[in-house]
Amino acid sequence: MNGSEYVRRGDELMAAGHIAAAVECFATALRLDPGDPDAHFGIGFCAYQSGDDARAVSALTTCIELRPESPSVATAYMMRCMARANLQDRVGAMEDYREAVSRDPMMAEIIESMTCVGTAQLAVLAAFYPARMARIAQKLTALHPR
């Protein structure tokens, strides 16, 4: 198999929840092609899902550097935003949030619609976007009334 085939297989495994196996596929893809932004994204996504936020930031940064003008890079910025927020890097998280939303305004809607936004992400949003935070609070209250 070539690098892109390993990335496709890693994507399938990731979607099925087999994170460790997906990481192996993405790592193999990177051994074959160290400059594959999709493999770096896959590693970053898996690291974020596994709670390894520092590794997620590193891999997603590489992904962004390798394809800065790609329309899909907004997703990498948003994921890096969430990982940075978990690491208490609020300034970096906000920079990534702004970049993600400037590239794809739907990113703001996606974050607003999430019911599993973590405390760190909420703190970042509350500090810089109080109106958006109020809308999220309303949605959460509607979903989980007291």
Beta strands, then each sheet from edge to edge (+ up, - down):
end
